[in-house]
Amino acid sequence: MFAPSSKNRLTAHDLGRFPADSLFDRIARAVCRAGCLPRKELYEAWEAARRTRRHFRGGRVVDLGGGHGLLGHLMLLLDDSSPSVLVVDPAVPASAATLQAALLEDWPRLQGRVTYTAAPVTDVTLAADDVVVSCHGCGALTDLVLMAAAAVRARVAVLPCCHDAETCDPGALEGWMDLALAVDTMRAVRLEAQGYHVRTQTIPAGITPKNRLLIATPR
């Protein structure tokens, strides 16, 4: 079984699993050549990016808590009208450069358009025409991303994870639903109250049980 939820790294040994000429398989082969990403991250980033791009076109992409920056790169590959991507993470992995180099082999047009900044997400200056994304921002990181985007009324999409009662707000809903669902519901409610149109979607649960995707556009 080749489970998309696996945390095993994709390596050159997996190249034969992605033989097609589709965009996804081409990206997967680049990730395999890089040899630094868990299989799960490829599928999560792809599913989040393609759903987000159905609603958000253009704009600088800001990938907060972006790690290796795969989500940001995918956003650019799915919509070349975005001028650039900024990947922000307090500790950018050393292998991020390896991943980027593998992607540039197949898409040289990305050269110079994706940059990394090692900084807290709260240190980044956002703009109203940005597209702010975050894939599996742990706990309160998702809330920081949503607050930062809402402060400038930027478009935003998040795939939350690691909900906990100490750092996340379930409101008064925990008596009716589990903690994680209560927290994500409150996030959607707050964004609506801040003047956003919210779309609630899911990526396949076979990739991750933390599969709720929240996409919000200023009204």
HUNOR-V449232 format. One record per residue. N is the residue number from 1. OMEGA is omega in radians with two decimals (999 if undefined). NEAR is the number of other ideal C-beta (glycine too) atoms within 12 Angstrom. D_LAST is the distance of its C-alpha to the last C-alpha in whole Angstrom. Layout:
# HUNOR-V449232
n = {N/N}
omega = {OMEGA/OMEGA}
near = {NEAR/NEAR}
d_last = {D_LAST/D_LAST}
This chain:
# HUNOR-V449232
n = {1/2/3/4/5/6/7/8/9/10/11/12/13/14/15/16/17/18/19/20/21/22/23/24/25/26/27/28/29/30/31/32/33/34/35/36/37/38/39/40/41/42/43/44/45/46/47/48/49/50/51/52/53/54/55/56/57/58/59/60/61/62/63/64/65/66/67/68/69/70/71/72/73/74/75/76/77/78/79/80/81/82/83/84/85/86/87/88/89/90/91/92/93/94/95/96/97/98/99/100/101/102/103/104/105/106/107/108/109/110/111/112/113/114/115/116/117/118/119/120/121/122/123/124/125/126/127/128/129/130/131/132/133/134/135/136/137/138/139/140/141/142/143/144/145/146/147/148/149/150/151/152/153/154/155/156/157/158/159/160/161/162/163/164/165/166/167/168/169/170/171/172/173/174/175/176/177/178/179/180/181/182/183/184/185/186/187/188/189/190/191/192/193/194/195/196/197/198/199/200/201/202/203/204/205/206/207/208/209/210/211/212/213/214/215/216/217/218/219}
omega = {3.09/-3.02/3.10/-3.14/-3.06/3.08/3.07/3.13/2.97/-3.11/3.12/3.11/-3.10/-3.07/-3.11/3.12/-3.07/-3.01/-2.99/3.10/3.11/3.12/-3.13/-3.11/3.10/3.09/-3.14/3.13/3.08/3.11/3.10/3.14/3.13/3.06/-3.07/-3.06/2.99/3.12/-3.10/-3.09/3.09/-3.08/3.11/-3.08/-3.14/-3.11/3.12/-3.08/-3.05/3.07/3.14/-3.11/3.04/-3.08/-3.04/3.06/3.07/3.12/3.00/3.09/3.08/-3.09/-3.04/-3.00/-2.90/3.12/-3.14/3.09/-3.12/-3.13/3.13/3.11/3.14/3.11/3.14/3.11/-3.14/3.12/-3.07/3.11/3.00/-3.08/-3.01/3.09/3.00/3.10/-3.07/3.09/3.11/3.14/3.13/-3.12/3.12/-3.11/3.07/3.12/3.11/3.10/-3.12/3.13/3.13/3.12/3.14/3.08/-3.11/-3.11/-3.12/3.11/3.10/-3.09/3.09/-3.07/3.11/-3.13/-3.12/3.05/3.08/-3.07/2.99/-3.11/-3.13/-3.13/-3.03/3.07/3.14/3.10/-3.05/-3.12/3.07/2.91/-3.06/-3.12/3.06/-3.12/-3.14/2.96/-2.99/3.03/-3.06/3.09/3.09/3.14/3.08/3.11/-3.13/3.13/-3.14/3.12/-3.12/-3.12/3.12/-3.13/3.06/3.01/-3.03/3.05/-3.11/3.00/-3.01/3.00/3.04/3.09/3.04/-3.03/-3.09/-3.05/-3.11/-3.05/3.08/-3.09/3.12/-2.95/-3.00/3.08/-3.11/-3.04/-3.12/-3.03/-3.06/3.13/3.10/-3.14/-3.11/3.08/3.10/3.09/3.12/-3.14/3.13/3.13/3.07/3.13/3.12/3.07/3.11/2.90/-3.01/3.00/3.12/-3.11/3.04/2.93/-3.07/-3.13/3.09/3.07/-3.14/3.04/3.06/-2.88/-3.12/3.12/-3.14/-3.13/-3.03/-3.13/3.08/3.11/999}
near = {9/18/16/29/24/22/17/20/24/35/21/18/15/27/20/15/23/27/14/13/12/13/24/25/21/24/39/36/29/35/43/30/28/36/24/30/40/31/33/33/40/43/38/42/47/37/36/45/43/29/32/40/31/19/28/34/19/20/33/33/47/44/48/46/42/46/35/40/47/47/50/47/50/45/49/41/32/33/26/20/19/34/23/28/39/38/42/40/33/23/17/26/24/15/24/31/20/23/41/38/25/33/40/23/20/25/23/12/17/31/17/13/27/39/29/30/26/22/21/17/35/19/16/33/19/32/22/19/23/36/44/50/55/48/48/38/43/27/25/26/33/44/34/32/41/42/28/32/42/30/21/24/24/34/40/48/48/47/45/46/31/25/33/20/17/12/19/31/26/25/22/12/21/19/10/12/17/18/25/27/25/26/36/38/29/29/43/31/23/24/35/22/15/24/14/27/19/32/24/26/24/24/34/21/15/19/30/33/22/31/30/34/40/45/36/37/29/24/14}
d_last = {44/42/39/35/35/38/38/41/41/40/43/45/47/44/44/45/43/40/42/40/38/35/32/32/36/36/34/36/39/38/37/40/42/40/42/39/37/37/36/33/31/32/30/28/26/27/25/22/22/22/19/17/18/17/13/14/16/17/17/19/19/20/22/23/26/26/30/32/29/29/25/24/27/26/22/24/27/24/22/25/22/21/24/24/24/25/26/26/29/31/34/34/36/39/39/35/37/39/36/35/38/39/35/36/39/38/35/36/33/31/34/33/29/29/30/30/30/32/30/28/24/24/26/23/21/18/16/12/13/15/15/16/18/21/23/25/24/27/27/25/24/21/20/21/18/15/16/17/14/11/14/13/9/11/10/13/15/18/21/23/26/29/28/30/30/31/28/25/24/25/24/26/26/29/31/30/29/30/28/26/24/24/23/20/19/19/16/14/14/14/11/9/11/9/6/5/6/10/12/16/19/22/25/28/30/33/32/30/30/27/25/22/19/15/13/9/6/4/0}
